[in-house]
């Protein structure tokens, strides 16, 4: 589409790559771009640095303004901004064209090219495993989506023959709903409570995930985790037209040894294998190539392994189920947990901490107080910290060899960090200073 001389407002720059990617895309395509955000110049410094080469990008920071919307022809909404936001409502009232980065992406590609992957947990890993599984047979394929950079950055690599493996969050799926479309191949890894600080309740969250299959036809395919009760319920499946293909642990050969640790990851391999088979990739080829994938950043990522000390960075663990899975993968570990709640229940994580953790170090935040109260074995509680270097130095004082330090917060931590990627990077920096 032609955006030359269009007045484009990027509403919400943020510190993830979405806002940056949108601003760059429209600037490169000749638009007049105005970027606005609630944060100020200092807080947004990392994102602003990435845009300094574009003279046709202007900024209006420290708060959104109605006059900026008056100026714009197209408003690009950051996915973190809720649909009922007063500035979005104002844009609607004034008949502005409202889009997201994923919406613009969908204008530029065909959904017939897309293998879409969503789910509460495992979507990044599953999408990455699919990419590795199929890239030998389909060398003209790309991995894009909610993977730490804007989907618009991938457009330069895409033509009409490109196979697109697209990881899609519940926020991004709203754009599919707006355009009344779903991917040709849709994968749902699982659905469990999450993002209840954004969605009003679990029903709304489930319906958001359902969009990935909502507009499929009888010529499309829906890959579902056979063991997930929510996505196999009659209520969820009612009206869905795609051909359903189930995946389970039984789809993995008995002698297959995956590169990624953890029982929870095996179902991700199974999903990727079944999808690869669905597009005619030989099983042996898919399995061999999947094992070239050593893991996504901040997802049970091994960041230190010396002198019998192993440190695991699982900063992408933003809900209690992820924390539980991490503990089961690394039992008897020194566990670092805590942060801010997003409307979720934490009793089961506390039980897992009692059962599996050797010692527990907490990160400052409201969920930390909840977990401390729920913890039965108070002797495991080694204190609360707001600084990773201080925390890791405290662990190091009495650290024995053959120890695993497991950082899996099980919560957000916007009180201390910009997002889980910023949190993960700062943890890695602290590890380097304390242990290298």
N, C-alpha and C positions, 0 to 999 in steps of 0.2 A: 504494500500500500504506500501511497505517496504522502509523506509528512512534511514536505518542504514548506517552510514558512508558517507551519501550523503553530499555534500558541498552545504549548503543552505544559500543564502544571503537574509536577510530581508531588503528590500530597503524602508526605512522610518519607524522608530520606532513609532514616534508620541506620543501623550498624550492621545488619546483614547485607547481603549483596543485592537484594531486590531493588531497592531504590536507586542504588548506584548503577545497576545494569539498565534500568529504565531510562535514567538521565543520559547515560552514554548512548544508548540505542537511538533516542530521538535527536540528540545532538549530532550524531554521525549522519542521521538522515535529514539534516537541514532544518529541523524545527527550532523555534524559539522556546527555550526551556526555562521554566522557573521552578525551583525546588524549595519546598517549605517543610518545616518540622517543628515539633514542640521543643526539641533540644536546642541548645545554643551551639555556637561555633566551636567552643572548646570541647564539648561533649561529642561532637560529630567529627572531630579532627581526622580520624582514620578514613571515614567515607569522603570527606571533602578533599583529602589528599589525592584520591583516585580520580577526581573530576577536574583538577586544576588546569589540565591541558585544553579544556573546551571553553573558548571565549563566548559561545552562544548559550552558556548555562549561567543563570543568575540565581541568587539565593534570598530567601525571606525566612529567617530562622528565629527561634525563640517563641514560636506560636503560629498557628494557622490564622489566616485573615480572609474575611469574606470578599474583600476587594481583589485578592489574588484569584479567587474563583470567578469573579466577575470578568477578569482579564482573560481567562483561559477559554479555549475552544474544546480541549480534551483534558480531562482530569484522570490521572493515573493514581489509583488508590493503593497505598501500601496494604498488604494483606493483613497486617496487624490491626488496622483500623476497622472497627466494627461497622456493619452496614447501616446501623441506626445513628451513627455519628452525626452531629448537627451540621458539620461542614459538607458531608456527603448528602444529607437531606437538602441543604441549601443548593447544592449543585444540581440535584434532581429537579427541584422546584424551578430552577432557571434553565432547565432543559440542556444541561451540559452533557457531552458524551463522557461516560464514566467507564474506565477500564482498569485492568490490573496488568502486571507484566505477563502473567500466564494467559490472560485474555488476548493480549497483543500477539503472543506466541501462537495461539490457536488461530488467529487471523492469517498467519503466515505459513502454516503447515496443514496437512490433512490428518484428521484423527485416524484414518486408515493406516497411517505410518506408525502409530503410537502403540507401544506396550506400556500401559499405565499401571503403576504399582502404588497402592495405598495400604493403610493399616495403622494401628496405634504404635506398634513396635515392629521392627524388622524391615521396614520398607526401604530404607537406604541400603542395608546389606543385601536384601533380596534383589533390588534393582541393579546393584553392582554385580551380584553373582549372575544375573541374567545377561548383563552386558558381557562379562567374561565368557560365559557359556556360548554365546552366539557370535562373537566377533570374528572368529576364524571363518565361519560359513558366510557371515554377513559383514565383511570388512568395512562397508560404508554404513556403520551404525554409530550412534552417539548416546552418551549417558547424560541426562539433564534433569532438571527439576529442583526439588527442595534439598540441594546437596551442598549448600554453602556458597553458591553463586547464582546469579540471575539466569533464568531460562533463556533470556534474550541474548546472552553471550554465546549460546550454542547455535544461533541462527546462521552464523557465518560458515559453519561446518555442514549445514543441512541443505540438501536439494530434494527434488521430488521422489528420488529413489532411496533416500536415507531411512533406515529403521531407527526409530527413536524410543529408547527406554527411558521413561519419564516417571520419576518419583513425585508423588502428588500428596500434599498435606490436605487436611480437612478444610483449611482456609482457601487453598488454591482451587479445590473442587467447586467452590461457589461460581467460579468463572465458567466451568463446564455447564453448570446449571443455567447460568445466564444465557449461554449460547445454545442450550438444549442439545448437547452432544456428549457422547462418551467415547472412550478409546475402542478401537477394534478388538484389542486384547486388554482385558482388565484383570488385575490381580489384587485380592484383598488378603493380607497376611493374617490379620486378627482384628478384633475390636474389644477394647477394654477401657475403663474409665480414664479420661484424660481431657485436658483443655476445658475443664468445667468453669474456669475463670473467663472464658470467651463464649462458649456455648451455654445457653441458659439452663440446660439439663442434658441428661444422657440421651434422651430421645432425639433431641436436636443434633447432638454429636453423631449418633448412629445414622440419622437421615443425611447428614453431610457426607459421611463415608459412602452411603448408598448411591450417591450421584455418579460415582465412577461407572456404574452399570445401568443407571436409570434410563438412559437413552439408547442403549444397545439394541440392535435388531437381531433377528434370528440368524444372521450371517456372522455375528460377533461371538467372542468367547469370554467367559467369566471363570477365572480360576479362583477357587475358594479353599481355604484351610478346612479340611474335612472335620477337624476336631473342635472348631470354634462354634459354640452353640448359637451365638448371636447372629452370625452371618448365614447360618443354615436354618434359621427359624422361618416358619411360614410367613410371618409378618415381614421379615426382611426380603424374602424372595418373591413376594407377591407382585405380579406385574412385570418382573424382569424377564426379558426376552432372549438374552444371550445364552449360548450353549454352555451349560455348567460343566466344568472339569474340576474334580477334586484333587487335592494333593495331601499327602500325609507322610509320616516317617517311613511307612512301608514302601514308598516309592524309591528310597535309597537302597542301593545294593548292600547286602550284609557286610561285605568286605571293604566298603568305602570308608576311608579315613579322611575326614575333612580337615582342612588347614585351620579353620576358625574353631576355637574352643567353645564349649558350652552346649548343653542339650537344646537350649532355645534356638541356637543357630542351625541345628540340623533341619528344622522345618523350613528355614530360609533356603537351604540347599535343595530340599525336596521341591519347593515351589519353583525355584529357578530351573531345576531339571525338567519338571513337567511342562513348563512353558517352552523351554528349548526343544523338547520332543515335539511339541505342538506346531513348531515351525520347522520341523524336519532336520533338526540338528542331531547327529548320532549320539547315543548315550555316552559312549567312551570319550568322545571328543568333548562333550559338555562337562563331564566330570573332571577330565584332565585340566581343562581351561579354567573351571571354577576354582580349582585349587591353586591357581596362580594369584588369586585375590587374597591379600594378607590382612584385609580389614580396613574399614573406613576410619578416618580420624575421630578420636574421642569416643569410640565404641569398643570397649574392652581392648583398647590399644596398649600394647606393651611398650612402655617408653623408657624402661631401664631394666637391665638384667646383668648384674655384675656381683661377683663375690657372694653368690647365694641369695642376693636381694633382688626381687622382682617388683616392679611398680607398674600398675595398670591404671590407665586413664580412661574412665568411662563417663566423661562429662556429659555426653549425650543422654545419659540416664536422667530424665526429667520427671519420671513418675515412679511410684513405689514398686510396680511390677518389674521395672527394669532393674531396680536395686536388688530385688529378690533374686532375679535371674543371675545377676552378677555374683551374689553371695553363693549361690548354688554352684556356679562355675569355679569359684575360688574359695572353698570352705576353709575355715581356720585362718582367715586373712586378717590383717589390721585394716579396719574398715573406716573410710572417711565418708561421711554422709551429712545431709541436711541442707537447708535453704528455705525457700518460700513455697507455700502451698498454693495450689490452683484448684481448690475445691475437691480434693481427693481424700480417700480414707487410707490411714497409715498403720492400722493395727497389724495387718499381716506382715508388713515390712519389719515392724518391731519384733514380732515373733521370730522371723527369720534371722534378725540380728542376734537375738538371744541364742538361737540354735547354732548359727554358722560363724559368727564373728569372734575373733580372738580378743581384739580390743576395738574400741570405737572412739573415733575423734569426730567431733561435730563441727559443721560450718554454721556460722551465725544465721539466724532466720526463724520465722514463726513456726515452721514445721519441726525445727530442732527441739523446741520446748515440748511439742506434742510427743515426739519420739522418746525424749528423756523420761517423760511421765509414763509412757507405755512400757518402757524397758523393764524387765523383771530383774535381770542381773545388773545392779547398779555399779558393781565393781568394774564392769567393762567400760564404763563411761570415763574417758580420759580428758574430758574438758571440751570447751567450745572456743573456736578460733575464727578470726576474720582475715587472717593473713596466712597464706600458704607456706611461706618460708618459716615463719615461727612454728606453725603446725608440724611441718616436716622435720625441723630441727628437734622438736620435742619427741617425735617418734624415734628419731635417730639416736637419741641419748641411750636408750635401753634396747636397741634393736639387735636381735640375734641373727645369725646366718640362717639360710633357708626360710626366709620370711617373705610373704607377699603383702604389699601395701596396695589396697584396692580403693581407688577413688571412684565411687559411684553414688552421686548425691541423692538420686531418687526424687529430686525436686528442682524447681527453678531457683535462681538466686539473683534476681534483678536488683536486690538490695545492695549487692556487692559487685556485680558484673553486668556487662551489657547484654549478654546472652550466653548460651552453653558453649559456643565456639570461643568467645572471649575467656570464659571460665577455664576451658580446656587448655588454651594457649598459656594462660597465666600459671596454671598448675604445672605444665611442662617446663616453663621458665624457672619456676621454683625448684623443681626436681633437679634441673641442670645446676643451679647454684648450690644446692644442699648436698647433692650426691655425686656430682661429676668431679 
